[in-house]
Amino acid sequence: MDNQYVILVSPRDNEVQLVQQQGYKTILLRKEISFDEIFDVDVPIEMDLNNEEVVLEKCLELANQLDIISVFTMNEYRIPLASKISEALKLTYQLPYEASLRCRNKKLARQKLNEAGVGEVQYRLVSTQTDLKTELEGIDFPLIVKPSNDSGSKNVYLCNNEAEISTAIKHIVQSEKNIVGQSLDADIMIEEFLDGPEFSIESVTVNGQTTIIGITKKLVTPYPLSIEVGHDFPANLHANEEKEIRELVEESLAVLGVDFAVTHTEVKLTNKGPRIVEVNARPGGDEIPHLVKAVTGIDLKSLAFLVTLGKGIDSLDLSSSPVPSASIRFLLANQEGKVSFNDQFQSAYIKEQKWYVKNGESVKRTESNFDRLGYFIVYGDEENPSSSKVDSVEKGFSIRINNPLEI
């Protein structure tokens, strides 16, 4: 293990430390590496990760000099690149490249699932050149318009007529690239609106066998914004609903070809049964791994690395003293202005909290998951689930947005 290396592709959070704690040396690939990161890893390499040909060439060169046993990232934009590197290095345990593309691109996932007849959803692929009137025949409003390969609920629109769809397409086309500089897919998706509560399913697949770790209830703002404002784990579902969701996810992951990956699958429970919204080949964001670990003892992030070594849940040291439930709530700005809040507020219920902004700072209206104000996490107990505690806690922060015209 002392001389075995792991390639980390533009990692986030504590991925470097996670790998080092397992006893492996680290190779860091990133466009720009900070001064501190240079000393945190064994082999720091700055390069343009969007130039995949050059990245593969460098990784093959490294493999001739070092014993590379894994390529790892939880950065959703870089998961296909990590899979491509793994295949080029002929590593034993890897998320297949084609599966990684389907998980990254909603168009490819929807095509594959519909072809297999798994939770079929009506959709169309359009561009600015499309004759919308012709393309929309046979599909009923309201409709969801979204990019094929963006994230964070960015540029997702609920449209009630052709004019609104046309406007949404223009907004998406203007974006051109995502936040890491990758070009957005030219095909824009128009899908039937999946009406119903939303859930995410946290699971792991090893050697083709999927284990559902748990189901998270998602709280989302009403359209047109669709911002995630909270999560409750575990979701309180009827047994038959949970069974249907589990079966759909297991079948969908098999159809998409997912293997050796921790996945975060988003599902709507409609009046026609559960339907897939999207599949992500990574642990959930929004501190969902924190909630899962508090309740189950399973560290999804550690597990995401261990599966690249062919290991599963039984290789984890499960944390003790689990709690019955855990919830997170995000704090939003309902308008543009200066934010004020009670930063001295304390509650015994709060297990973790974080502000993304400072008191008195000018903020814009929250319009996506990328511009929320902060969050807090609470745990439940045997008598009171975590979801019943969050409202009183949120009121204690006394958040106010002062419109500039009011000051």
N, C-alpha and C positions, 0 to 999 in steps of 0.2 A: 504493500500500500504506500510505502514511503516514496516510491518512485513512479507511482501511477498518477496520471494527470486527468483533469476534467476541464473541458473547454466550456466556458460560460459566455453565452452570446448576449451582450448588452443586458446584464442582469439588473434586477430591481430589488429593493428591500435588502434583506440579509442573505441573499443567495450565496455570495462568496463565503461568508462565515459558516453557513449551513453545510457547504461542501467540505470546508476545512475541518469542521468539527467531526466529520466522518473519517478524517485522516488522509485526505487526498490533496495533492498539489493542484494549483489553479492556473489556468490560462484564460486571461480576460480579453475578449474581443469587444471593442467599443469604438465609436467614431471619435470621441474625445475622452481621455482618461484624466481624472483629477490627480493632483500631486499626491494626495493621501492614498488614492487607489493604487498608485504605482508601487507603494511599499506594502500594500495589503495582499498583493497577489504574487505568484512566482514568475509568471510570464505575462507582462502587459503588452498588448498590441493595439495600437490605434489604426483604424482603417474604416473606409466607407462600407458599411454593411449592406448598402443597397447595390453595391457592385458585387454580386454573388460569385461571379467567375473568379475574381481576384481573391475573395474570401476562401473559396474552395481550394484554390491553388496554394494559398498560405497554410491551410489546415493539413493538406496532404504533405506539404513540406515538413510541418511540425511532427506529423505522424511517423515520418521516417527517422526522426531524432528522439522522440519521446514515446512512452507507453501511454497512449490516450485510451481511456476505458469508457468515457461517457461524454456526451455533449448535452448541456443542460441550460434551459432558460424557462422562466415563467413570464417573460415579456411576450404578450400575445402577438405582437407585430413580428417577432423574430422566431416564432415556433417553426414555421415552414423552413426557414434557413437552417435552424438547428437540426431538423429532420434530414434536410438535404446533405448537411455535413456528415451526419451519422451514417447515411447510406454510402456516401463517398468513402468513408473510412471503414466501411463494412463492419460496423459495430453490431454485436449480437442482439442487444435489446434497444429497440428504437420505435418511435411512433412513425409508421410508414409515411413517406413524403406525400403521397396522394391523399391520405387521410388528413394530414396536417393542413393541406390546402382546402379540403372540404370544411374543416373546422374553422378556418380563417375567413372563408368566403361563403357568405350566406346563400349566394346563388348556386354554387356547386353543391352545397349541402341539400338545398331544397330540390334540386334536380335529381340527385341520387335517391333521396327519400321518396319522392313522388314516383320515380321509375320503379321502385321496389314496392309501392303501394303501402308505405308505412306512414300513417297519420297524414294523409294527403292534404295539401293546402293549395288553393288556387293562387296562381301568381303569373305575372307577365314580366318580361325584360324589355326595357325601353331605353331610348336615348333622346337627345334633343331633335333628332331627325325622324323620330317615330310618328306615324299617323295615329294619334291617341284615340281618336274616335273608332277607328278600325280595331285597334289593339284591345280596347276596353269592352268590346262586345262579349256578352256572356258572363261578365263578372260584375257583381253588385257593389254599390257604395254602401257604407264608407270603405275606403281603402287605405292601406299603409304604403307610403313611399319612402324608400330608404336606400342608402348606398349598399353595394354588395359587400364591401370590405373595409368599413370603418368601424368604430367602436364607441363605447360610452354613451349610447343613445344619441349620438351627434347626428344632426340632419335626418331625424326620423319624423315624418309628418303624417298626420291623419287628415285625409282629404275627402270632401263630400261631393265634389264635382270635378269635371274635367279641367276647369280653369285653375282650381287649387292644385291639381296634380301638375299642371304645366308650370305653375309658380314654384312648386317644390323641386321639380326637376332642375329648373334654372338655379336655385339656391345650391343644390348638390353639385352641379357642374362647376359652379364658381369656386368650390373648395379645391378642386383639382388634385390635391395631395393630402395625405393624412399627417399626423403630427410628427412622424419619423421620416417624412419626405418620400414615402411610397405613393405612386400614382393610384388614384382611386379607379376601380374597375369602371370601364366605359358603360357596362350594363347596369342600369338602375333598376331596382326591384319595385314592383307594384304587387302587393299581396292583399288577399282578403283580410279584413279586420278580424282578428281572433279576440272575441269578446269573452271575458271571464277572468277570474283571479289568476295571478302569476306566481310561479314557483321556480326555484332552481334546485337541481338534483346534483349532489356532490357524490362522485363515484370514482372508482379506480378500476382499470382494466389491465390485467397481467396474463400473458399467454392466452389471450382471447376470452378470458373469463372476467366478467364485470361484477363488481361488488358495489351495491348502492350503500353509501355510508350514511346518507340522510337526505331529507328534503327540507328546504328552506322556504318559508313564506316571504314573498317580496311585496313591499308596499311601494306603489308607483303613483306619481301625480296623474290627474286626469289629462287626457290629450287636450291640446296638441303638443304639450312639452314632453311627457313621458320620462320624468326624472325619478330615479330610484331614491326614495326617502327613508327606507328602512328595511330591515330583515329580521325575521323571527325564526329561531331554530330550537327545536324542530317544528315543522308546520303541523298544525292540528287538523288532520284530514280524516275523513271517514275511511274505513278499512278498504272498501271497494275502490274509492278514488285513488288511494295510495297504491293499490295493486295495479290499477290501470296505468298510472304514471310510471311506476317502476318497470312494467313490461314494455311500455313504449320506449323508454330510454335505453333499456338493454338491447332491444331490437334495433333501435336507431344507431347506436354505437357500432353494432355488428355490421349493419349495412354500410356505414361510412368507413369501415375498415380500421377503426380505432383500436390500438393495442399499446401496451406499455405507456400508459398515460393516466394521470389524474384529470378528470373532466368536470366541467361546470356547465350543465345543460339547462337552458331556460325553457320553461313549458307554460302554456296557458291551458287552463281547464275550461273548455268551452262546452256548450250544450250538445256538441257532437262527440264529446270526449276530449282527452288531452291531446294537444298539438305542440310540436316542437317550434320554438321561436328561433333558437340558435344553439349550437354546440361549440363549446370552447375547450381546447385541449390544454387546460391549465386549471389550477385551483381558482375558485371564485375570488373576485376582488371585494372591495367594500368591507374588509375585515371579516368576511364570512369564515375564513379559516380560524379566526379567534373564537367565534361562536361555536364552531364545530368542535374545536379542541376542548372548550370549557365543558361541553355536554358529553362528548364521546371519549375524550382523551386522545383522539387521533389528530396528529399534526399533518395537515394536508400538504404543507410546503415541504416538509422533510420527506413525506411519502412521494411527492412529485419527483424528487431527486432519486430516491431509492429504486423507483420503478425503472429508471434508466440503467440500473445495475441488475434488473431482472427480479427484484425483491418486491414483496407485498406488505400488507398490513401487519403480518405476524413478525416482521423484522423491526417494528417500532417498539420503543419503550413507552407504553401508554401512561399518560399522566394520571395521577390518582385524584380522588375527591371530585368527581364530576358533579355538575349541577343539573337540575331538571330541564332548564331552558335558559336561553340567552338571546338578547335583542340588541340591535344597533339602530339609532335614529340619526339621520343627517339633518343639519340645520341649513335652511335656505333663505335667500333674499327674495322677498316678493316684489321688490322694485329696485331701481338704481338709487344710490344715495350713500350717506355715511351710516355705518353700522354702529350700534351701541348695544352692549349686553352686560349682564352682571357677571364679570369674570371672577368674582369672589364667591359665587354660589357653590355650595358643597352639598352633597347628598350621600348618605351611606349606601344608596342603591348603585351609584356610579362606580364601575370597575375600571373604566378607562375613558378619557375624553381628550379631544384634540381640536384646536381652532386652526383654521387655515388663514385667518385674517386677524388683524389687530383691532382693538377697540378704537373707534373713531375713524377707521380707514374707509376710504371710498370704495364701494363695491358695485358691481353691475348686477342686474337681475339674474337670478339663477335660471339658466335655460338648458343646462345639460349637467351630467354627472361631474364635469370638469370644473364647475364654478360654484360648488356648494361652500358653505361657511365653516363647517366643522362637523363633529359627530360626538356621540357619547354611547357607551355600552353599559347595559345593566344585566344582572343575572336574576333568574327567578328562584323560587324555593318551592317546597312541597305545597304550600297553601296558595301562593300567588305567582302565576307565571310572569316571566319577564315582560311580556307584552302588556300586562296590566299596570306596570309601574312607570312606563316611559312618558305618559302624558303629563303626570305631575312633575316629573323631572324636567321636561322641556319647558314648562311654564316658569320654572325657577330661574332660567337664564335671562328672562325678560328681554328678548331680542327685539330691537326696533330699528327700522331703516328710515332715516330722516331724508326726505326728498330735498335736493339742493334748493328748491324753490321755497321750502318751508323754513330754511335756516336763516 
